[in-house]
């Protein structure tokens, strides 16, 4: 590796580690409720903050995508929280924007309502969970690997949120978006594998992706009601407790728009501390969907990343999904944990019957801490239900 290439990689790694929660798809909205004055120590006065805001991404459709703007919050008075961002994409030479208002009611972080206006690159909540912003940025820039599928969103979201207790949060949204497919830009640069083509970014589609003759490309207006009920009683330091959530979305009908579908997902996770060095982690997920115009970016996917690590990335898709995971971890050093895991799941399109046999994999992983970078996890997994399966490697970075 040339010296110029090494210096460039190091500089971009530092830049890509900057806070990057400013342009995420609204499936997992993180506007201002998670921000408090401790995030702005160098910028805040006694009770209020008026400071710069930014976001930075690197992907196969935009190249370098950055957002710059300002945000305001007052912790003493119930002023509106405000953020305005202007974005630009290096590969497509497009301008983006996002303007957010959030009004707390009665107290700072218990109940609020607001609206967001935007034109931006979006991706699904499942992509958010499968790989972190930092890891995807780094993989894209360094190795020409992009683990998210993109589309353009132009519209607005109205929302209200209630934090009923410290563990229980309820949220309801109305979304009105114009959706447009985005194409891969082979001109996007990477440090390594420059002789390889980027994988194509799939267009927005409807139909059974396992039956190409009935799949249609589809763009248009999506209007939907989206809701979430999340209980999170986990202790991240002691690795104990459980989390449960119910996510649902209704599009079309009284909401209007060109898409019609219903989607529900229930996800349960539990961490059990067995001894001072041993932990057991369990996860179970169930998803159901139906509708005549079910969009491809709302399907359930299994394979790679956060699901079946012994299979190719997003190898299986469907309107319905069952998934389970068991992980047994042993801390062998303060900064090193060995993890043994088993994943199993199935996805299918038909309404009542599981049309695909259950899939599963077995594997072992290492999770270790790198000072200044965060936690890095390396998993090796092999499909347990496929003959002559290859060993798959998955790397995650938690910054």
C-alpha positions in Angstrom: 0.0 0.0 0.0 1.4 3.4 -1.0 2.2 6.0 1.6 -0.4 8.3 0.0 -3.1 5.6 0.2 -2.3 4.8 3.8 -2.4 8.5 4.9 -5.7 9.0 3.0 -7.3 5.9 4.7 -6.2 7.1 8.1 -7.6 10.6 7.5 -11.0 9.3 6.3 -11.3 6.8 9.1 -11.0 9.7 11.5 -13.6 11.7 9.6 -16.0 8.8 9.2 -16.0 8.4 12.9 -17.8 11.7 13.4 -21.4 11.6 14.7 -23.5 10.3 11.9 -27.0 10.0 13.2 -28.3 13.1 11.3 -29.6 11.6 8.1 -30.9 8.1 9.0 -34.0 6.7 7.5 -37.1 7.5 9.7 -37.7 3.8 10.3 -35.4 4.3 13.3 -35.8 8.0 14.0 -33.2 9.7 16.3 -33.9 13.4 16.1 -33.3 15.3 19.4 -34.7 13.3 22.3 -31.4 11.4 22.6 -29.4 14.6 22.8 -28.7 16.3 26.1 -26.4 19.1 27.2 -23.6 16.7 28.0 -23.2 16.3 24.2 -22.4 19.9 23.9 -20.0 20.7 26.7 -17.8 22.9 24.6 -20.7 24.8 22.9 -23.4 25.2 25.5 -24.1 28.0 27.9 -25.8 27.1 31.2 -29.1 25.8 29.8 -29.1 26.2 26.0 -27.1 25.1 23.0 -26.9 26.7 19.6 -24.2 24.8 17.7 -23.1 23.3 14.4 -24.5 20.0 13.3 -23.0 17.6 10.8 -23.3 14.1 9.3 -20.9 12.2 7.1 -21.4 9.1 4.9 -19.6 7.2 2.1 -21.5 4.9 -0.1 -21.9 3.5 -3.7 -24.7 5.8 -4.8 -23.6 9.1 -3.4 -19.8 8.8 -3.0 -19.1 11.3 -0.2 -22.4 12.5 1.4 -22.1 15.1 4.0 -24.5 17.3 5.9 -23.7 20.7 7.5 -26.0 22.9 9.5 -27.0 24.2 12.9 -29.1 22.9 15.8 -30.7 24.5 18.9 -32.0 23.1 22.2 -32.9 24.8 25.5 -32.9 22.6 28.6 -34.5 25.2 31.0 -37.4 26.4 28.9 -39.7 24.4 26.7 -38.4 26.0 23.5 -38.8 24.2 20.2 -35.8 22.0 19.3 -34.5 22.9 15.9 -32.1 21.5 13.4 -31.4 22.6 9.8 -29.0 20.7 7.5 -27.8 21.1 4.0 -26.3 18.1 2.2 -24.3 17.4 -0.9 -23.3 14.2 -2.8 -20.0 14.1 -4.5 -20.9 11.4 -7.1 -24.3 12.6 -8.1 -23.7 16.4 -7.6 -27.1 16.6 -5.8 -28.1 19.0 -3.0 -30.0 17.6 -0.1 -31.7 19.2 3.0 -33.3 18.2 6.3 -35.2 20.6 8.6 -36.5 19.3 11.9 -38.7 20.8 14.6 -39.6 19.1 17.9 -41.7 20.7 20.6 -41.5 19.2 24.1 -44.7 19.5 26.1 -45.0 19.7 29.9 -41.4 18.6 30.4 -38.2 18.2 28.4 -38.1 14.5 27.5 -41.4 12.9 28.4 -43.8 14.0 25.6 -43.1 15.8 22.4 -44.4 16.3 18.8 -42.8 17.7 15.7 -42.2 17.6 12.0 -39.3 16.9 9.6 -39.0 18.1 6.0 -36.3 16.5 3.9 -34.9 15.4 0.6 -32.2 12.8 1.3 -30.8 9.4 0.7 -32.7 6.8 2.8 -32.3 3.1 3.7 -34.3 0.7 5.8 -34.3 0.1 9.6 -33.1 -3.5 8.9 -30.0 -2.1 7.2 -29.4 0.1 10.2 -29.4 -2.9 12.5 -27.3 -5.1 10.2 -24.3 -2.8 10.1 -23.4 0.5 11.9 -22.9 3.8 10.1 -19.2 3.8 10.9 -18.6 0.2 9.8 -20.4 0.7 6.5 -18.6 4.0 5.8 -15.3 2.3 6.5 -16.0 -0.8 4.4 -17.2 1.3 1.5 -14.3 3.7 1.5 -11.6 1.1 2.2 -12.8 -2.2 0.6 -15.5 -1.2 -2.0 -18.2 -3.1 0.0 -21.5 -1.5 0.8 -24.0 -3.3 3.0 -27.0 -1.0 2.5 -29.5 -0.5 -0.2 -30.5 3.1 -1.0 -33.3 5.1 -2.4 -34.2 8.8 -2.4 -36.8 10.2 0.0 -38.4 13.6 -0.7 -41.3 14.6 1.7 -42.1 15.1 5.3 -42.8 13.2 8.5 -45.1 14.3 11.4 -44.5 12.5 14.7 -45.4 12.4 18.4 -43.5 10.6 21.1 -44.2 9.6 24.6 -41.5 8.3 27.0 -43.9 6.7 29.5 -41.1 5.5 31.8 -37.3 5.4 31.5 -37.7 2.0 29.8 -40.9 2.4 27.8 -41.2 4.7 24.7 -44.2 5.0 22.3 -44.0 6.8 19.0 -46.4 7.4 16.2 -45.7 9.0 12.8 -47.4 10.0 9.5 -45.0 9.8 6.6 -45.5 11.3 3.1 -42.6 10.6 0.8 -41.8 10.6 -2.9 -39.5 7.6 -3.5 -37.0 7.3 -6.3 -34.5 4.6 -7.1 -30.8 5.3 -7.0 -28.1 3.8 -9.2 -24.6 2.7 -8.3 -21.9 5.0 -9.4 -18.9 3.0 -10.5 -16.8 6.2 -10.4 -16.9 6.2 -6.6 -13.4 5.7 -5.4 -12.1 3.2 -2.8 -8.6 2.5 -1.3 -8.5 -1.2 -2.2 -10.2 -3.4 -4.9 -10.4 -0.6 -7.4 -10.4 -3.1 -10.2 -13.7 -4.5 -8.9 -17.1 -3.1 -9.8 -19.4 -2.0 -7.0 -22.4 -4.2 -6.5 -25.5 -2.7 -8.2 -27.9 -0.9 -5.9 -31.3 -2.6 -6.4 -34.1 -0.4 -7.7 -37.4 -0.1 -5.8 -39.6 -3.1 -6.7 -42.8 -4.9 -6.0 -43.6 -8.6 -6.4 -42.0 -11.8 -5.3 -38.2 -11.3 -5.6 -37.8 -15.1 -5.8 -39.9 -15.2 -9.0 -38.3 -12.6 -11.3 -41.1 -12.8 -13.9 -43.6 -11.2 -11.5 -41.3 -8.4 -10.2 -41.9 -4.8 -11.3 -39.8 -1.7 -10.7 -41.9 0.8 -8.8 -41.5 4.4 -7.8 -44.1 6.7 -6.5 -45.7 8.3 -3.4 -45.7 6.4 -0.2 -48.0 7.6 2.6 -48.1 5.6 5.7 -48.7 5.5 9.5 -45.8 4.1 11.4 -45.7 3.2 15.1 -43.4 1.7 17.6 -43.7 0.5 21.2 -40.2 -0.2 22.7 -39.4 -1.4 26.2 -35.7 -1.5 26.9 -34.6 -2.5 30.3 -31.1 -3.7 29.4 -28.0 -2.7 31.3 -25.3 -2.4 28.7 -22.5 -2.5 31.3 -23.6 -5.6 33.2 -25.0 -7.3 30.1 -28.3 -8.1 31.8 -32.0 -7.3 31.2 -34.3 -7.6 28.3 -35.7 -5.5 25.4 -39.0 -5.9 23.6 -40.4 -3.9 20.7 -43.4 -3.9 18.4 -43.1 -2.0 15.1 -46.0 -1.6 12.7 -46.7 0.3 9.5 -49.9 0.8 7.4 -49.6 2.3 3.9 -52.3 3.1 1.5 -56.0 3.0 2.3 -57.0 6.2 4.2 -53.4 7.3 4.1 -53.4 7.5 0.3 -50.4 7.1 -1.9 -49.3 4.5 -4.5 -48.3 1.7 -2.1 -50.7 -0.5 -0.2 -49.3 -2.8 2.5 -49.3 -3.8 6.2 -46.2 -4.7 8.1 -45.7 -5.9 11.8 -42.6 -7.0 13.6 -42.1 -8.2 17.2 -38.6 -8.5 18.5 -37.5 -9.8 21.9 -34.0 -9.9 23.3 -32.6 -10.9 26.6 -29.2 -10.8 28.2 -28.5 -13.2 31.1 -25.4 -12.9 33.2 -24.5 -16.4 34.2 -21.2 -15.7 36.1 -18.7 -12.9 36.2 -17.2 -14.0 32.9 -20.1 -15.8 31.2 -23.2 -14.4 29.5 -26.1 -15.8 27.5 -27.9 -13.7 24.9 -31.2 -14.7 23.4 -33.2 -13.2 20.5 -36.5 -14.0 18.8 -38.2 -12.1 16.0 -41.4 -12.5 14.1 -42.6 -10.5 11.2 -45.7 -10.5 9.0 -46.7 -8.5 6.0 -49.4 -8.3 3.4 -50.5 -6.1 0.6 -50.9 -5.8 -3.2 -48.0 -3.3 -3.6 -45.5 -4.5 -1.0 -42.3 -2.6 -1.7 -38.9 -4.4 -1.8 -37.3 -2.1 0.9 -40.0 -3.2 3.4 -39.4 -6.9 2.9 -37.8 -9.0 5.6 -34.3 -10.3 4.7 -32.1 -13.0 6.1 -28.4 -13.7 5.4 -25.2 -12.2 6.7 -24.7 -9.4 9.2 -27.3 -9.3 12.0 -29.2 -12.4 10.9 -27.9 -15.7 9.4 -24.2 -15.1 9.4 -23.4 -18.4 7.6 -25.1 -17.3 4.4 -24.6 -14.6 1.8 -25.7 -11.0 2.5 -29.5 -10.7 2.2 -29.6 -14.1 0.5 -33.3 -14.7 1.3 -36.3 -12.4 1.3 -40.1 -12.5 2.0 -43.1 -10.8 3.5 -43.0 -13.0 6.5 -40.2 -13.9 8.8 -39.2 -16.0 11.8 -35.7 -15.7 13.4 -34.0 -16.9 16.5 -30.5 -16.6 18.0 -28.5 -18.0 20.9 -25.1 -16.6 21.9 -22.9 -17.8 24.7 -20.1 -15.5 25.6 -17.0 -16.0 27.7 -14.8 -13.1 28.7 -11.2 -14.3 28.6 -9.5 -10.9 29.1 -10.9 -7.5 30.1 -10.9 -6.4 26.5 -11.6 -9.8 24.8 -14.7 -12.0 24.7 -15.2 -15.3 22.8 -18.7 -15.9 21.6 -20.3 -19.1 20.4 -23.6 -18.7 18.5 -26.4 -20.4 16.7 -28.7 -18.6 14.3 -31.9 -20.0 12.7 -34.7 -18.5 10.7 -37.0 -18.6 7.7 -38.6 -16.0 5.3 -41.5 -16.6 2.9 -44.0 -14.8 0.8 -47.3 -16.8 1.1 -49.7 -15.7 3.8 -50.1 -18.8 5.9 -47.5 -21.4 5.2 -43.7 -21.4 5.7 -42.7 -22.2 2.1 -39.0 -22.4 2.9 -37.4 -24.9 5.3 -35.8 -23.5 8.4 -32.2 -22.3 7.8 -29.5 -22.3 10.4 -25.8 -21.7 11.1 -23.2 -22.3 13.7 -20.2 -20.1 14.5 -17.7 -18.5 16.8 -16.8 -14.9 17.2 -14.3 -12.6 18.9 -15.2 -9.2 20.3 -12.4 -7.0 21.4 -11.8 -3.3 22.2 -9.5 -1.1 20.1 -8.6 2.1 21.9 -9.8 5.1 20.0 -11.9 3.0 17.6 -14.4 1.1 19.8 -15.5 -2.5 19.8 -14.7 -4.7 16.9 -16.4 -8.1 16.4 -15.1 -10.8 14.1 -17.5 -13.8 13.4 -16.8 -17.0 11.5 -20.0 -19.0 10.7 -21.0 -21.9 8.5 -24.4 -22.9 7.3 -25.7 -25.9 9.2 -28.5 -26.8 6.7 -26.4 -26.7 3.5 -24.0 -29.3 2.3 -20.5 -28.1 1.3 -21.1 -24.7 2.7 -18.3 -22.2 2.9 -17.2 -20.5 6.1 -18.4 -16.9 6.1 -16.6 -14.0 7.7 -18.4 -11.0 9.2 -16.8 -8.0 10.7 -18.7 -5.3 12.8 -17.4 -2.1 14.3 -19.3 -0.5 17.2 -18.1 3.1 17.6 
